[in-house]
Amino acid sequence: MVLPPQGIQSDQFVYHYDMPGQPIVFLAHSTLVPPGETVISRSQTEQLGQALAAIHAFFAPVYGPLTPDHFYAMDVEWKYNTEPGETESRLVIKQARPYPGRGQ
């Protein structure tokens, strides 16, 4: 949710895609699902990680090599959508753009 109504909290997490075991660290949990549940599943998080890695790789030639002291962030808008008649949600990337500052 871009701007949830007052009192509504979204899941907020850091997904360590490049680390062994790909840990997910939750910063906040959604108030829209029962305690102990998450809005998106582990497999959806993995799918999102793969998509974000591909987007980052696509922009890499423009922003130079990725090194410990030179990186760039991406601002990516996405959603999981279930069309009428479908049983599985599919990932939709709405837009992706480099984040200003390029790690400076």
Buried (B, 14 or more C-beta within 10 A) or exposed (E): EEEEEEEEEBBEBEBEBEEEEEEBEEEEBBEEEEEEEBBBEEEBBBBBBEBBEEBBEEEEEEBEEEEEEEBBEBEBEBEBEEEEEEEEBEBEBEEBEBEEEEEE
